């Protein structure tokens, strides 16, 4: 049970550090529903040239574009909602809609924590029809840290709309190569846990914002 728990938490990496994909891939993928709870739908798919599954999250939450942007900009508080985030902080802010940040994910011993440098960009449609957010990994932006494994390929892709004035509909898709030696079949077994827990907490935070 202890070993299984460790690899379950290792699967968190698949949520925290995704590899971005385009809207074209949204349509081409053969997504299979993996988890459906509390209005949060988690889908999985095979990823070409990778042993790790791709994940898609679909949900409608109480909130607005501005509230979501505020939560994402509050990088030091990612640990309040991103599952097993140990620490995060901004490295360089280019504008309110673009910045680089560092993030570390806790992984139980004997495995090493994972870390990443992420370049976040927010693109809000001028007519408020949609919001696009991308996080692209920059593994060489700062030197690697002793005792941590730098995730080699990371990114996150959000597509957000507002079906009503008080709700946001989110499509969140990612892939990951977590780095280090993690058996893909074990990581894939628990790939839906971290996104479910994180979006559940995100929903709570948006209600309080």
C-alpha positions, -999 to +999 in steps of 0.1 A: +000+000+000+029+024+008+044+018-027+011+023-044+005+055-025+039+069-036+032+062-072-004+076-069+012+109-057+038+106-085+008+108-109+002+143-096+030+154-119+008+147-149-016+174-138+009+200-126+032+199-155+014+194-188+026+195-224+003+219-244-018+208-274-038+228-299-075+230-305-071+207-335-059+179-313-090+185-291-111+171-319-087+143-330-082+126-297-101+096-286-110+108-252-125+083-227-143+094-195-122+084-165-139+102-136-171+122-132-178+138-098-190+171-084-196+185-120-159+178-129-153+155-158-119+139-163-110+122-196-079+102-207-064+095-241-033+079-255-005+103-265+016+096-297+052+088-288+046+088-251+038+061-225+019+086-203-018+094-209-031+128-219-058+143-196-087+166-203-108+183-177-142+198-185-162+217-159-184+247-153-176+267-121-190+297-104-168+327-113-157+351-140-127+356-163-113+382-140-116+360-109-098+331-126-071+355-138-067+368-103-063+333-089-037+323-115-017+355-109-016+348-072+013+323-078+025+321-042-010+306-033-010+278-058-004+255-029-039+264-017-055+246-046-030+228-068-027+193-055+006+186-036+022+219-047+049+226-022+060+261-032+056+285-061+068+321-068+072+345-097+107+348-113+099+375-138+068+395-145+065+409-180+030+422-177-002+414-158-009+388-185+025+373-188+051+361-164+076+333-155+072+314-123+089+285-104+069+256-090+078+226-069+057+195-064+060+173-033+067+136-041+070+112-011+104+096-003+123+078-017+114+097-049+126+133-055+104+163-057+097+177-092+102+213-101+095+235-132+099+270-146+067+280-164+060+308-188+024+318-184+005+338-210-032+350-208-051+360-239-085+375-233-107+380-264-115+417-269-152+409-272-151+387-240-161+356-260-133+334-246-102+333-225-071+313-235-043+306-211-010+287-219+018+277-196+049+266-214+078+249-197+112+266-197+134+239-181+167+258-188+155+292-175+173+287-142+199+261-131+185+228-118+183+225-080+200+198-060+177+171-048+149+179-073+141+165-108+134+192-134+104+183-155+116+183-191+084+190-210+057+211-194+027+232-205-009+238-197-036+248-221-070+263-210-099+274-231-125+293-210-159+307-219-187+323-199-221+307-205-236+331-179-225+363-162-216+343-131-201+311-144-171+300-164-169+268-186-134+253-187-117+229-211-082+221-197-060+197-216-024+186-209+002+159-215+033+153-195+067+137-194+075+138-157+112+131-159+132+106-138+123+070-135+086+066-130+068+036-144+042+049-168+016+022-161+016+031-123+015+068-130-014+064-154-034+044-128-038+076-107-036+103-134-072+116-127-068+121-090-047+154-090-069+172-116-101+163-098-088+174-064-073+206-078-104+217-098-126+210-068-104+233-047-103+259-075-141+259-075-141+267-038-116+295-041-134+311-070-166+312-049-146+331-022-129+355-045 
